[in-house]
Amino acid sequence: MFVTPKLANDGNVLEEKGMWGAPAVWKDESGDAWVYITIWGTASERGPRFPITNGPTPHGIIMAFRVASEKNTHSPYLEPAWVSPDFNLPDPPAIANGVLFALSTGENPRQDKVLGILHFKSTEEWKKNLLTTEERSVGTRPAVLHALDAKTGKLLYQSGDAMKGWVHFSGLAIDGGKVFAVDHDSRLYCFGLKDKQP
């Protein structure tokens, strides 16, 4: 069995940092398996070193690993491949045709009125400390769709200001050469290549 070193959240805080969402997996054309992990905040100082990085990443990143095997034991392990540019709180990506699609959600990661409380005296005390939906909407930014090369992390596209709102724990759908995303206000966005005109 393989266990990664700590990937993020060196301060062991309850919110705003760490791994949020499920890993994504993709198998490339040569049969190699890849694992992509979304991180809120910066990578751990004690984490693996990546051969390809893309500048400072204070808000969040996607880490890409290729599944490799030890030469002598043939035991599988995750070989660090690349780290994305800064994402404003990434959601788990979707991969199609060698392109990784992911959202910078733009959401406010604060959950509680008093940051850092891990133990509450009662459920009622915990509920009183939670931010309301309206309070969580403060400090948000519009989501941005990114397309990256799934093997290298090279930025291929970003949607700029096309999306008008933020999103919380959403997923992407890919079908017919188009990528579909929603925002917190339930607006549906469809991204794709422009049709070629004869």
Secondary structure, DSSP 8 states (H G I E B T S, - for coil): -------B-TT--SSSSEE-S--EEEE-TTS-EEEEEEEES-B-TTS---SB--S--SSEEEEEEEEEE-TTT--EEEEEEEE-S--SSB---EEETTEEEEEE-------BSSTT----SSHHHHHHHB--HHHHHTT----EEEEEETTT--EEEE-TT---S--SS---EEETTEEEEE-TT--EEEEE------
